[in-house]
């Protein structure tokens, strides 16, 4: 793995000077290697996500554009992709569906949800080492069960999809690599049919198995045939030498996913439900007070009416607070729960590439060991054949009687071999004519078979025949096996393919590790900026809520203060002495000069 040149696309981009290299130890949860200048606070009405700090730098280096949409996205201006409307239509379909109107500069495109889904899936296959932003989830079976036929037309669901699909498009547009993809530009171009895009390159060039294609360019048609030799491991396959950086990233991603999709989303749903009940209670209270004010007259009627109006104002401000919490807190939180699942799949892809590399190493080592064993066997066979050949050359110099004698072999080196060969050679009259090469083994001895067969029963004859069929010369079998194995290696070039596959797997692993790590670092900075903006938006929303409520209730307080005092209200206490009791004041001592009765005296006098 040391000969591979790292081709991390993030490192060469001048718009990302702080990206970590492939050898950095930055994990997903650690602070990024470079400093991210804080973004300015935004109001709750600003579209989510945060713009980030790379847009101006990103556009400064690009001078060549593939199309007009590319020029608009990289024109240097802070272009915001907007979904302006959601329209119901039935064009080219048997049943009606919702299309979302996308505006990018002066261009306008219309796409349904399924086209957004296929677009994202295409990006995930084209860029298997990048974090592709999520799109809103599909309707669940429960939604269809509750809303039945109206599930696709639910206004709240459509509004939520509009916001989250707009966030998805803007995240792709702000990605330093995805924003340059021409498939993305064609998706935003209203003049191009999305069906045509799906049925044209590069999408049609994508392989069926993404693990058996180059990580940097899965659509490469000139990729080496050695990719077909690579294994297809599962994500659960263990590693011998795992990378600690990615083990830390996997552990943190798992913890992050459990926390975001667990306690945080549960608490958020509970808070929104309670704020919803609070708003509804104030709506009911305001209506009741406004109705009650009609039964009274004078200052009391105005004060009750003003109090009801303050309750109505609380209902309206709380409804606005709920909308802000839903858009600027709950939806981004759910989006980051989806991001955690996407990162898990990304790390699983890198894990499979690592397993693929180790399995290719093992396969190549096993094939080399097997070939080495076969070569050793072949060497032994050649040595034995040479010994037999030497014995055959020296055998004719001896008398025929000596050659037929079994007690005096012609060569001490081949005693056993010569004894075995003498019997069939003498039988066929070939004692003095040695062949230059060892003939094929004839199987069981024919003379022995003719001698024993007549006196055998049926079962014994069958058993003898089977044993004869299995009576194969080990030397010949070994030689044939070596020949076949060498022919197989020569024809299929398995060894060469495995060596090429190991080199390609090494390249893919290094590229995947460096690119995934760089995109994780970019995602970490994005996450910090988004969470900061989410917290600021929540604080701003609560501040606006408190401000509106304070104004409404101060107006109500003024009306309440204008109500005349109750006739039985106690006069102000005297400040002359500490021993003066509440009943020491004489009648008529009030500032208005009118006599006031003590309410306790009235009660006691009943």
N, C-alpha and C positions, 0 to 999 in steps of 0.2 A: 504493500500500500504506500510505499515511500516514493514511488516513481510517478505518481499521479500528480498532475498540476491542477490545483484547485481552481474551479471555474465558477465561483460563487457570483451570481449576477448582482448581488447587493453590494459587493465590495468595490466594483468598478464604477458604481453610480455616484456621481458627485453630489447628488441630492441626499445621500445618506452617509455623511461622514462619520457618524457615530456607531455604525453597525459593527457588531462583534464578528471576528473572524471565526473560521472553523475550529481553531485551537483555543478559543476563549472558554473560560469556565463559567460564563454567565448562564444561570438557570432561569427558568421562566419566572420565578418569584423574586429573583435578585434585582437590584437596581441596574438599569442599563449602563453600558460602558461609557456612553457619552452623555453630556448634559442636555436636557430638553428644556428649552426656554418656556416658561409658563405662559399659557395662553390667557388672553384677557377675559375677564368675566363676561358672560353672555346673559342675556335676558331669557326668561323662560320661554319666550316665543321663538327663539332662534331654533332652526331645524337641527335635530340631533342626527348624526354624531358631531363631536367637536371637529372643526376643520383641520386641526393638527398644524404643524409648523413646516411641513415639507412641500406645500403646494407651490410657493413662490420659487423655492430653490429647484423644485422638480421641473418647472417650466423654463428655467433659464438656460438649460443646456440643449434642449430639443429644437432642431432647426428643420428637420425633414418630417413630413406628415404623410400617412398612408391614405387619408381621406379627409373630407371636410369635418366630420365629427371629431376626428383626432385633432385637427387644428383648433376646434372650439374648446375641447377639453384641455389642451395644452397651450392656450393662447396667452397665458400669463395672468388672466383674470380669475377671480374666485368664482368659477362657474358652479352653480348649484343645479343639480338635476331635480326636477319637480314632477310629481304625479299630481296633475291638476284636477283630474276627475275620474270617476268610476262609472262607466255606462253599461247599461243592460242592452245586449244585442243577441241576434241569432244568425249572424252571417256565417254561411258555410257550416251550419250545424242544425240538427233537428230540434234541439231544445235551447232555450235562452241561456246565456252565460254573461259574466261580467268581464269587461275589458278595462284596463287601466291606461289612461292617457298620460304619456310620458313626454315632457318638454325639456329639450336640451338646446339652449340657445334659441334659434328659430326653427329647429327641427321638432317634429311631433310624431311619435310612434304610439301604436296601440298593441298591447299584449295582454293575454289572459294569464291566469295564475299558472296553468300547466306549462306555458312557455317560459315563464320565469324559472320554473322548476327544472325544465330541460336545459335551460341556459346555465344554471348553476352546476348541474351535473356535468355538463360539457367542460366547464372551467375546471372542475375538480379532476377530470381525467386528463385535460391538457397540462395542468400544473399540479402533479401529485405531491410536490414538496412545498406547496404554499398553503396558507390559511385562507380558504375561500369564505367570505362572509356568509352568514346564514340568511335564509328567507323565513317569513312567518310559517308556522306549522299549519298542516292541513286541518280541516275540520275533523273532529273525532266522531266515532260512532255514536257517542253520547249526545253530541250536538245535533246530529241528524235525528236521533230518537226523540229529543226534546222539542226541536223546532220543525222536524219533519221536512216538508217541502220548502220551507222558508229558510233553511240553514244557509243556502248559498246567497240569499238576499238579505241577510241580517245586516242592518245598517251599522251597528257597532262593530261587527266583524269586518265589514268592508272598509270602514274608516281606519280600523287598526291595521288592516293589510296595506292600505294606502301608505300609512306612515312608515311601516316596517319595510315595505318594498322600496320606498324612496330612500330609506337609510341604507338598504342593501346596495342600491345603485351608486349612491354617493361613496360608500366604502370602497367599492370596486374602482370608481373613478379616482379615488385618492391613493390607491395602491400604486407603488412605483413600478410594478411590472404588469399587473392586470390591466391597468389603464391603457397600456400600449397594445393590448390584444385586439386584432381586427374583428374578431367575432363579437366582442363587446361593442365596437363601433357600429357594426351592422345591426346589432340588436337595438341600438338607439336610433337607427336610421329608419324612418317611416316608409321609405321607398322600397325597402327590401323585405321580401317575404321570409318569415322565420323558417318555414318549411324548406325553402330553398337553401337557407344557411345550414340546416341540419343535414341536408342531402348533398353537401359539397365539402371539399377539403377546407380546413384540416379535420373537421369532425368525422368525416367518413374514413379517414386514415387511422383513427384510433384503434389500437389492438383490443382483442377480446380480454386479454389478461394483462393488466397494467404492470404486473411484476416481471413480465418477460419482455419489457421494452425499456429503452433508455430513460433514465429519470429526468434528464435535462430536456429531452425531446421525444415524447412517446410516439409521435407521428412520423419519425424518421424512417423513410422507406429504404434507406441504404444501411440500416443497422446490420451488424454482423449476425450471421446465422447462429452463432454461438449462444445467442439469447434463448434459443429454443431448448438448449441443454439445461438451463438454469432450473432449479427446483421451484416448487410452488408451496412454500411453507405456510403454516398457520400462524396467526398472531400470538398464540399461546405457546409456541415452541420455545424451549429455554435456550439461553445463550451461554457459551463457555466463557467468553470474555466480554461482558456487557460494558457499555460506556457509562461511567458514573454520572456524567452530565445529564444524560437522557433518563437515567433512573430517577434522578432528582426531579426532572421535569414531569415524568409520569406520576411520581408520588404527589407532587404539588397539584398537578392538574386534577388528579382524583380527589384530593382534599378540597380544592377550589370548587369542583363540580358539586360535591356533596354539600358544601356550605351554601352555595348560591341557589341550587335547585331545591335545597332542603329548608333550613331555618329561615333564610332571608326571604325566599318567595312565599313561604307560609305566613310569616309575620306581615309581609307587604299585603297579601290578600286579606288578612284579618284587619289590618289598619284601614284599608280601603272600604271594607264592609262596614266597619264602625263609623267611618266618616260619612258613608252613604246613609246609614241609619240616623246619624246626627243631623244631616241635611234634611232628611225627610221629616224628622221631628220638628225642626224649626219651620218647615213649610206648613205643617199642620198647625203649629202654634200661631204663626202669623195669620193664617186664615181664620182661626178661632177668635183671635183678638180683634181683627178687623170687623168680624161680624158682631162681636160683643160691644164694640164702640158705637154701633148704631142704636143701641138700647139706652145709651146715656146722653146727657146733654152738658153743655158748658165745657169748662176746662177739662173735666174728667174724660169726656168723650174724645177730645183731641189728644190727651196723653195716652189713652188706651190705643187709639189709632196709630200714634207715632211709635208706640212700643211694638205693635204688630208689624209696622213697616220695618222696624229694626230687625225683627225676627225674619222677615222676608229677605232683607239684605244679607243676613247671616246665611240663609239657605242658598242664595245666589253666589255668595263668595265661597261657600263651602263646595258648591258644585264646580266652580272654577278651580278650586284647589284640587278636587278629585281629578279633574281633567289633566291638570299639570302633573299630578302624581302618576297618573296612568301613562302619560306620554313621556315624561322626563325621568321616571324612576322605575315603574313596573315593567314597561316594555324593554328599556335597555337592560334591566336585570335579567329578564327572560332571554334576551339576545345573548348575554354573556353565559348563561347556562347552555345555550346552543353552541357558543364558541368553545366551551369546555369539551363538549362531545366531539366537535370537529378536530380539536387538538389531539384528543385521544386517538382518533382514527389516523391523524397525521403521524403521531409517534408510533402507532402500530405499523404503518407502512414502512417507516424507517427501521423498526424492529425486524420486520420481515426481510428487508434488504440485508440487514446484518446476518440474520439466520441463513439467508441465501448464500452469502459470502462464505460462511463457515461450512455449510453443506457442500459447496463447490470445492472448497479446500479438501474436505474429507473424501469426496468422490475422486478427486484427482490423486490423492495419496493412495487410496485403495487401488485405483487402476494401475498406478506405478508399481505398487507392491505385487499385484497380480502378474504384471508383465515381467517383473524381476524373477518371480518364482518360475514362470514359464521359461524364461531364458536359462535359468539354472537347470531345469529339467531337460531342456534341449541340449545344453552343454554336456550333461551326463549321458544323454542318448548318443551324442556324437562320439564321446569317448568310448562308449561300449561298442559302437559300430566300428570304430577304428581298430579296437582290439580284435573284433571278429574278422575284420578284413586281414589283419596281420596273420591270424591263424589260418585263414583260407589260402593265403599266399604260400605259407610254409608247408601246408599239408601235402601237395603232390610230390615233394622230394622224398617222402617216406614210402616203403613198400606197401602194396595193397593190403597184404595180410596185417601189417601194423596199423593201417588205417581202420580195418574192420575190428581190430581188437579193442575191447572196451576197457581193458586193464591198463593199457599204455597209451595215454593221450599224447597227441603230437606236440602240444604246447602246455606248459604248466599254467599259463595265464587263463586258458579257456577250457578248463577241465569240465566243468558242468555244462557249458554251452555245447562242446563238441559231442558229449555223450547224448545230449538231447537231439542233436542234428543227425547223428549217424544212422539212426533207425529208419527215418523216412528217406534219407538219401540212398541207403543201400537197397531199399525196397524198390525204388524207381530206377535203379541202375545209374545213379549220378554220384557215386563215391569219388570219382576222380575229376569231376567237372564242377568246381565251386562257382557259384554266381558272384558277380561283382557287387551286387546289392542284396540286402536281405529281402526275400519275397514276402508277400502278404501271408499272414497266418492262415492255414487252410481250415482251421476249426478243429473239431474232434478228430482223432486218429481214425481214418477209414478202416484200416485193418482191424483195429481194436473193436470198432463198432460191428464189423462183420463177424468177428469172433464171438461177441457177447450177445448180439441181438437175437439169434435164433432160439436160445434157451430162455428168453425173458417172457414174463407175462405182459399183459396189456399195460397195467399200471407201472410196472418196472420199466417197460420200454418208453412210455411217455415221460417218466422221470428222467431216464437217461438222455432222451432227446433234448429236454429242456436244459439239463446240465451241459449238454454239448453246445447248445446255442449260446449259453452264457460263458463258455470257456473261451475267453478272449485274451490274447497276449497283452500283458500290461505295457510292454514296451511299445507295441504298435498303437495301443489306445492313447498312450501318452504322446506319442509322436503325432498322431492324428489330431489330438486336442490342441497341441501347440500350433499345428498348421492352421487349423480352423480359427483359433484365437488371433493369430497374426493376420490372417486374411480379413477377419472382422475389423480389427484395428486399422488395417490398411484401407479397407473400403470405406468405412464410416468416418475415419479420422477422429475417433472418439477422444484419443489422448490430446490431439491438437485442439479439438473443440473445447475440451475441458480446460486446457491452458488459456485459450482465448476467453472462455466464459469466466474464469477466475480473474483475468485482467479487467474484463468489463464489469464484473461484480464489484471489484475493488474501486473502480471509477464511480460506479453508481452509489456505493456506500459513502465515499468521501463527498461526492456532490450532494447527496441527500442530507448528510449530517451537517455540512456547512450551510446549506440553503435553509434547511428547517431551523437550525439554530439562529440564523440571521433573521428569519421571519418571526421567530418567537421573541427575539429582542425588540423587533418593530412592534409586535403585538403588545408587549409589555408597556412600551411607551404610550401606545394608543389606549391601553386599559387605564393607565394612570390619568391621562388627560380626560378620558370619558368619565371615570369615577369622580374626578374633581368637578367636572361640569355638572354631573348628576347631583352632587352634594350642594353646589352653588344654586342650582335650579330649585332644589327642594327648599333651601333657606329663603330664596327670593319669593317662592310661592307662599310660604307661611308668613313672610313679612307683609306681602300684599294682602293676604287674608286678614291678618290682624289689623292692618291699617284701615281697610274698608269697614270691618266690624266696629272698630273704635269710633270712626266717624258716624256710623249709623246710630250707635248706642249713645253717643254724646248728644245727638239731636233729640233722641228720645228722652234723655235726662233733662234737657232744657224744658220740654213740655211737661214733664212730671213735676219739676220745680215750680212751674207756673200755677199748679193747682192750689187753691186757697187752703189755709190751715183748717184742720178738723176742729169743730166747736169745742170738743172735749180735750183738746190738746193742752198739756200742762204749759204754764208760762215759763219763761226762762228763769232759772234759779238765781237767787241773790248772791252777789259776790262779796257781801259785806263781812260775813263771818263764817267760820267753819262749822258753827253749831246750829246754823239756821237749817231747819228741816224743810221738806217740800210743802208743808201745809202752813208755813209761817207767813206766806205772802197774803196780803189782804185783798179782798175783792176789789176789782177796779184798778189794780196796780199794773195792769198790762199797758203796753205802749199805745194801744188803740183806745184806751179809756173805757172799754166795755167790760161788763161783769162776765166772768167765765166760771162755769161750774166745774167742780172736780168730778172726773168720771168715776172715781172710786166711791165718792159720796153718792152719786146717782145709783150706782150698783148696790151700795149698802142700804139705800133708802127704799129699795123695792120690796 
